[in-house]
Amino acid sequence: MADWSGLHEDFLLLLVPRLPSLDLLRFRAVCASWRAAAATFASGRGRPRPDRPWLILPTDAPDPDGSRLLICCDREVPVVTLPAQLGRANRRGFVPLGASRGVIVAADDLGDMHLLYLATGRRMPLPHVATLPLVDRVERTPAGLSVHQQRAGVCCIDGLIHKAVPVPTPDGGILVVAIYRQPHHRNQWATARPGDNSWKSVKPTSIPAVVDLALHRGQLYANTRYGMVYVFPELRGLGSASPEIIPSVTRRPTSYVERSFLVETPGGGELMQVELLRPVAAAGGEGFVVRLLDECGETWEEAEDIGDVAVLVDASGAVSASTRQCPGLRPNTVYYAVDLDGETRVWAYSLAGKHKKIEVVESLPRAEGYKPPCFWFTTVYSR
């Protein structure tokens, strides 16, 4: 039998850049020399080939092989089961809080927060949840970590943090923006970089009910539950800047808005606002509306054709992929993943034509011990 661990390092370094992200995960698991080649590739800011976004199903099931990820890719939508453990020694349960550009933000059951790079296995520390502004203290209980919040009582981590978004900075680093819940629908913002000791509060603004963030052409856009969008022109001044409202034709539609997200098209070409008008699971659900920001950054136009782009939406965010680079996905289509009683279901919603049709693509039983919601993860980077 061939000794795969004896392959020359130069050959491995030629092979790694040709691998899509799912195959890179398998490559890393073969042996120490292959894992070292993958680490060398990552340390040189190498990126895997474009791959279809994965639907990640967190689970509390044990991971006896230490493989961390169970991958099923022979589907229209690849599915990854991610055991809710960090590390092989002194394992900690964790809750994913957001993902962007190939990075997951997670908090563990001790309140420590992390950046996780699934494609490379790298992990970087973020400040403890107790250092978030307006958090009084945290307490570990048999039911999990309790967060005591000033003037807002006690909650769990995923009940406190609505979303955490990794944002690339002009100096090549990463800034994490955490949106966490406050009374009266005025979500608080805080920022931190890997290695910081505490979270930094963003100056309170008049922006109500922020639910999503996206970086587009060097500016940070904030989306609210009411469909209005605001922008921070200077990312470096996020901690003290007063946001400018974008003159916009976006209005709250007559139908009920269930969720609203911002997402860039692949390669950073255009910024999209994606709204779920009614729960897709309901009979007669009205599906999605997609709007594109114009070149001047002033108005949003509703689009029925987004070309070879597929948008994938979950309960807390959205990602996009090029169907030319990921031919398994359908162009001009919104995929929607939702957790139902006993299963996770994915719908495909075509934006073309007057008579929109919602089709069930996948119906997956919940993983053993399943607790956190499913979410999309992609290593198709925007540049």
C-alpha positions as CSV (number, residue, x, y, z in Angstrom):
1,M,0.0,0.0,0.0
2,A,1.4,3.5,-0.9
3,D,2.7,5.6,1.9
4,W,0.7,8.8,1.3
5,S,2.5,10.6,4.1
6,G,5.8,10.3,2.2
7,L,4.7,12.5,-0.7
8,H,7.1,15.4,-1.2
9,E,6.1,18.7,0.3
10,D,6.5,20.5,-3.0
11,F,4.0,18.2,-4.6
12,L,1.5,18.7,-1.8
13,L,1.9,22.5,-2.1
14,L,1.1,22.2,-5.8
15,L,-2.0,20.1,-5.1
16,V,-3.6,22.1,-2.2
17,P,-4.6,25.2,-4.3
18,R,-6.5,23.0,-6.7
19,L,-8.8,21.7,-3.9
20,P,-12.3,23.1,-3.2
21,S,-12.9,23.8,0.5
22,L,-14.8,20.5,1.3
23,D,-11.9,18.5,-0.2
24,L,-9.4,20.6,1.7
25,L,-11.0,19.6,5.0
26,R,-10.6,15.9,4.0
27,F,-7.0,16.6,2.8
28,R,-6.1,18.1,6.2
29,A,-7.3,15.0,8.1
30,V,-5.1,12.4,6.2
31,C,-1.8,12.8,8.2
32,A,0.5,15.3,9.8
33,S,2.5,16.2,6.6
34,W,-0.8,16.9,4.6
35,R,-2.1,19.0,7.5
36,A,1.2,21.0,7.5
37,A,0.9,21.6,3.7
38,A,-2.7,22.9,4.3
39,A,-1.4,25.2,7.1
40,T,1.4,26.5,4.8
41,F,-1.2,27.3,2.1
42,A,-3.4,29.1,4.7
43,S,-0.5,31.1,6.2
44,G,0.2,32.5,2.7
45,R,-3.4,33.8,2.6
46,G,-4.3,31.0,0.1
47,R,-8.0,30.5,-0.6
48,P,-9.7,27.2,-1.6
49,R,-11.3,27.0,-5.0
50,P,-14.9,28.2,-5.1
51,D,-17.3,25.7,-3.7
52,R,-21.0,25.5,-3.1
53,P,-22.1,27.0,0.3
54,W,-22.7,24.4,2.9
55,L,-25.7,24.1,5.2
56,I,-24.2,23.5,8.6
57,L,-26.3,21.6,11.2
58,P,-24.8,22.0,14.7
59,T,-25.2,19.0,17.0
60,D,-24.5,17.9,20.5
61,A,-23.8,14.3,19.3
62,P,-20.5,12.8,20.3
63,D,-17.6,12.9,17.9
64,P,-15.6,9.7,18.7
65,D,-13.3,10.0,15.7
66,G,-12.3,13.6,16.4
67,S,-13.2,14.4,12.8
68,R,-15.3,17.4,13.8
69,L,-17.2,17.6,10.5
70,L,-19.5,15.0,8.9
71,I,-19.9,16.0,5.3
72,C,-22.6,14.9,2.8
73,C,-21.9,16.6,-0.5
74,D,-23.9,14.5,-3.0
75,R,-26.9,16.9,-2.8
76,E,-27.9,20.1,-4.5
77,V,-27.0,21.7,-1.2
78,P,-24.0,20.1,0.6
79,V,-24.8,19.4,4.3
80,V,-22.2,19.5,7.1
81,T,-22.9,18.3,10.6
82,L,-20.7,20.2,13.0
83,P,-20.4,18.7,16.5
84,A,-20.8,21.4,19.1
85,Q,-17.4,20.9,20.7
86,L,-14.2,23.0,20.5
87,G,-11.0,21.0,20.6
88,R,-10.2,17.4,21.5
89,A,-8.9,18.0,25.0
90,N,-11.0,19.9,27.6
91,R,-13.8,20.1,25.1
92,R,-16.3,23.0,25.4
93,G,-19.7,23.2,23.9
94,F,-20.2,26.3,21.7
95,V,-22.9,28.2,19.9
96,P,-22.3,29.8,16.4
97,L,-23.3,33.5,16.4
98,G,-22.5,34.5,12.8
99,A,-20.4,33.7,9.7
100,S,-19.0,35.7,6.9
101,R,-16.2,35.3,4.3
102,G,-15.2,31.8,5.5
103,V,-15.1,32.6,9.2
104,I,-17.5,31.6,12.1
105,V,-17.9,33.7,15.2
106,A,-18.8,31.4,18.2
107,A,-19.1,31.5,22.0
108,D,-18.4,28.5,24.2
109,D,-20.0,27.4,27.4
110,L,-17.5,29.4,29.6
111,G,-18.3,32.7,27.8
112,D,-15.1,32.8,25.8
113,M,-15.6,33.9,22.2
114,H,-13.7,32.8,19.1
115,L,-13.1,33.2,15.4
116,L,-13.1,29.7,13.7
117,Y,-11.7,29.1,10.3
118,L,-13.2,25.7,9.3
119,A,-11.2,25.3,6.1
120,T,-7.9,25.5,7.9
121,G,-8.8,24.6,11.5
122,R,-7.4,27.9,12.8
123,R,-8.9,29.5,15.9
124,M,-8.4,33.0,17.2
125,P,-9.6,34.4,20.6
126,L,-12.1,37.2,21.0
127,P,-12.9,39.1,24.2
128,H,-15.1,37.3,26.8
129,V,-18.9,37.9,26.6
130,A,-18.7,39.4,30.1
131,T,-16.8,42.4,28.6
132,L,-19.7,43.4,26.3
133,P,-21.0,46.8,27.2
134,L,-24.1,46.7,29.5
135,V,-23.4,43.1,30.5
136,D,-23.1,42.9,34.3
137,R,-21.8,39.4,34.9
138,V,-22.0,35.8,33.6
139,E,-22.7,32.7,35.6
140,R,-22.3,29.0,34.7
141,T,-25.3,26.9,35.6
142,P,-26.4,23.3,34.8
143,A,-28.6,24.7,32.1
144,G,-25.7,26.6,30.4
145,L,-24.1,30.0,30.7
146,S,-26.4,32.7,32.1
147,V,-25.7,36.3,31.1
148,H,-26.9,39.0,33.5
149,Q,-27.6,42.1,31.6
150,Q,-28.1,45.5,33.1
151,R,-31.7,46.5,33.1
152,A,-32.7,43.5,30.9
153,G,-32.5,40.5,33.2
154,V,-30.9,37.1,32.5
155,C,-30.6,35.4,29.2
156,C,-28.4,32.8,27.4
157,I,-25.6,33.8,24.9
158,D,-27.6,33.2,21.8
159,G,-30.6,34.9,23.3
160,L,-28.4,38.0,24.0
161,I,-26.3,38.3,20.8
162,H,-28.5,38.6,17.7
163,K,-25.6,38.3,15.3
164,A,-21.8,38.7,15.1
165,V,-20.3,39.7,11.8
166,P,-16.6,39.4,10.9
167,V,-15.7,42.4,8.8
168,P,-12.3,42.7,6.9
169,T,-10.5,45.9,7.6
170,P,-8.3,48.0,5.3
171,D,-5.1,46.8,7.0
172,G,-5.9,43.2,6.2
173,G,-7.2,42.2,9.6
174,I,-10.7,41.4,10.9
175,L,-13.1,43.5,13.0
176,V,-16.0,41.6,14.6
177,V,-19.2,43.6,15.0
178,A,-21.6,42.1,17.6
179,I,-25.3,43.2,17.5
180,Y,-26.9,42.3,20.8
181,R,-30.4,42.8,22.0
182,Q,-31.6,45.6,24.2
183,P,-35.1,46.6,25.5
184,H,-37.4,48.6,23.2
185,H,-35.9,47.1,19.9
186,R,-32.7,49.3,20.0
187,N,-30.0,46.8,19.5
188,Q,-26.6,47.7,20.9
189,W,-23.4,47.4,18.8
190,A,-19.9,46.5,20.0
191,T,-16.7,45.8,18.1
192,A,-13.5,43.8,18.8
193,R,-10.4,42.4,17.0
194,P,-8.8,39.1,17.7
195,G,-6.6,39.3,20.8
196,D,-8.4,42.4,22.3
197,N,-9.2,42.3,26.0
198,S,-12.7,43.7,25.8
199,W,-15.5,44.8,23.5
200,K,-15.7,48.4,22.5
201,S,-19.1,50.1,22.5
202,V,-20.2,51.8,19.3
203,K,-21.6,55.3,19.9
204,P,-25.4,55.1,20.3
205,T,-27.2,56.3,17.2
206,S,-30.7,56.9,16.0
207,I,-30.7,53.7,14.0
208,P,-33.6,51.6,15.3
209,A,-33.7,47.8,15.3
210,V,-30.5,46.9,13.3
211,V,-30.6,43.3,12.3
212,D,-27.8,42.8,9.7
213,L,-24.5,44.3,8.5
214,A,-22.6,44.1,5.3
215,L,-19.3,45.6,4.0
216,H,-19.6,46.9,0.5
217,R,-16.9,48.8,-1.3
218,G,-15.2,49.8,1.9
219,Q,-18.4,51.1,3.6
220,L,-20.3,49.3,6.3
221,Y,-24.1,49.1,5.7
222,A,-26.6,48.5,8.4
223,N,-30.0,47.0,7.7
224,T,-33.1,47.4,10.0
225,R,-36.1,45.2,10.5
226,Y,-38.1,48.0,8.8
227,G,-36.2,47.8,5.5
228,M,-34.3,51.1,5.8
229,V,-30.5,51.0,5.3
230,Y,-27.8,53.2,6.9
231,V,-24.1,53.5,6.1
232,F,-20.9,54.2,8.0
233,P,-18.7,56.0,5.4
234,E,-15.6,55.5,7.4
235,L,-15.0,51.9,8.8
236,R,-12.1,53.1,10.9
237,G,-14.3,55.6,12.7
238,L,-17.0,53.1,13.5
239,G,-16.6,53.5,17.3
240,S,-17.4,57.2,17.1
241,A,-19.0,58.0,13.7
242,S,-22.5,59.1,13.3
243,P,-24.1,57.1,10.5
244,E,-25.5,58.7,7.4
245,I,-28.8,57.5,6.1
246,I,-28.8,56.5,2.4
247,P,-31.5,58.4,0.4
248,S,-33.6,55.4,-0.5
249,V,-36.8,54.4,-2.3
250,T,-37.0,51.3,-0.1
251,R,-40.3,51.3,1.8
252,R,-41.8,48.8,4.0
253,P,-44.0,46.7,1.7
254,T,-47.6,46.0,2.2
255,S,-46.9,42.4,3.0
256,Y,-45.5,41.5,6.4
257,V,-41.6,41.4,6.4
258,E,-40.5,38.2,8.3
259,R,-36.8,38.8,7.8
260,S,-34.5,41.3,6.0
261,F,-30.8,40.8,5.1
262,L,-27.9,42.4,3.2
263,V,-25.6,40.4,1.0
264,E,-23.0,41.1,-1.7
265,T,-23.0,39.4,-5.0
266,P,-19.9,37.2,-5.5
267,G,-16.8,39.2,-6.2
268,G,-18.3,42.3,-4.4
269,G,-20.1,43.5,-7.5
270,E,-23.4,44.7,-6.1
271,L,-25.2,44.9,-2.7
272,M,-28.5,43.2,-2.4
273,Q,-31.3,43.6,0.2
274,V,-33.2,40.3,0.5
275,E,-36.5,40.3,2.3
276,L,-38.7,37.4,3.3
277,L,-42.2,38.7,3.0
278,R,-44.1,35.9,4.7
279,P,-43.0,32.6,6.2
280,V,-42.3,30.3,3.2
281,A,-43.6,27.3,5.1
282,A,-47.1,28.8,5.2
283,A,-49.6,28.0,2.5
284,G,-49.7,30.8,0.0
285,G,-46.4,32.3,1.2
286,E,-45.3,35.2,-0.8
287,G,-41.6,34.4,-0.8
288,F,-38.8,36.9,-1.3
289,V,-38.1,40.3,-2.7
290,V,-34.6,41.2,-3.8
291,R,-33.4,44.8,-4.3
292,L,-30.1,46.0,-5.7
293,L,-28.3,49.2,-4.6
294,D,-27.5,51.5,-7.6
295,E,-24.0,52.5,-8.6
296,C,-24.4,55.9,-6.8
297,G,-25.3,54.2,-3.6
298,E,-28.6,56.2,-3.3
299,T,-31.5,54.1,-4.4
300,W,-32.7,50.4,-4.3
301,E,-34.4,48.9,-7.3
302,E,-36.4,45.7,-7.1
303,A,-34.9,42.9,-9.2
304,E,-36.5,39.9,-10.8
305,D,-33.3,38.8,-12.4
306,I,-30.0,38.5,-10.5
307,G,-28.4,36.6,-13.3
308,D,-26.1,33.7,-12.4
309,V,-26.3,34.4,-8.7
310,A,-27.9,32.2,-6.1
311,V,-28.7,33.6,-2.7
312,L,-28.9,31.3,0.4
313,V,-30.9,32.5,3.4
314,D,-31.3,31.2,6.9
315,A,-32.8,32.5,10.1
316,S,-30.0,35.0,10.8
317,G,-28.3,35.9,7.5
318,A,-27.6,35.3,3.8
319,V,-24.7,34.4,1.5
320,S,-24.4,34.4,-2.2
321,A,-22.6,32.2,-4.8
322,S,-21.9,32.3,-8.5
323,T,-23.7,29.4,-10.3
324,R,-21.0,29.5,-13.0
325,Q,-18.4,28.7,-10.3
326,C,-20.8,26.4,-8.4
327,P,-22.9,24.7,-11.2
328,G,-24.8,22.6,-8.7
329,L,-26.9,25.6,-7.7
330,R,-29.7,27.2,-9.8
331,P,-29.2,30.7,-11.1
332,N,-31.6,33.6,-10.2
333,T,-32.8,31.6,-7.2
334,V,-33.2,32.1,-3.5
335,Y,-32.6,29.1,-1.3
336,Y,-34.2,29.2,2.2
337,A,-33.3,26.9,5.1
338,V,-35.6,26.7,8.1
339,D,-35.9,24.5,11.2
340,L,-39.2,22.8,11.6
341,D,-40.5,20.2,14.1
342,G,-38.2,17.3,13.8
343,E,-36.4,18.3,10.5
344,T,-34.5,21.0,8.6
345,R,-36.0,21.9,5.2
346,V,-34.6,23.8,2.3
347,W,-36.8,25.6,-0.3
348,A,-35.7,26.9,-3.7
349,Y,-37.5,30.1,-4.8
350,S,-37.0,31.2,-8.4
351,L,-37.2,35.0,-8.9
352,A,-38.2,34.7,-12.6
353,G,-41.7,35.0,-13.9
354,K,-45.0,36.3,-12.5
355,H,-46.1,33.1,-11.0
356,K,-43.4,32.3,-8.4
357,K,-42.9,28.7,-7.4
358,I,-41.5,27.4,-4.1
359,E,-39.9,23.9,-4.3
360,V,-38.6,21.8,-1.5
361,V,-35.0,20.9,-2.3
362,E,-34.0,19.0,0.9
363,S,-35.8,17.6,3.9
364,L,-33.3,16.5,6.5
365,P,-33.9,14.9,9.9
366,R,-32.4,16.9,12.7
367,A,-29.0,15.7,14.0
368,E,-28.9,14.0,17.4
369,G,-28.9,16.5,20.2
370,Y,-29.6,19.3,17.7
371,K,-30.0,22.7,19.4
372,P,-28.7,25.7,17.6
373,P,-30.3,26.7,14.3
374,C,-28.9,25.7,10.9
375,F,-26.9,28.3,9.0
376,W,-25.1,28.8,5.7
377,F,-21.4,28.9,5.5
378,T,-19.4,29.7,2.4
379,T,-15.7,30.0,1.4
380,V,-16.6,31.9,-1.8
381,Y,-15.0,35.1,-0.8
382,S,-15.9,38.6,-1.9
383,R,-12.7,40.5,-2.8
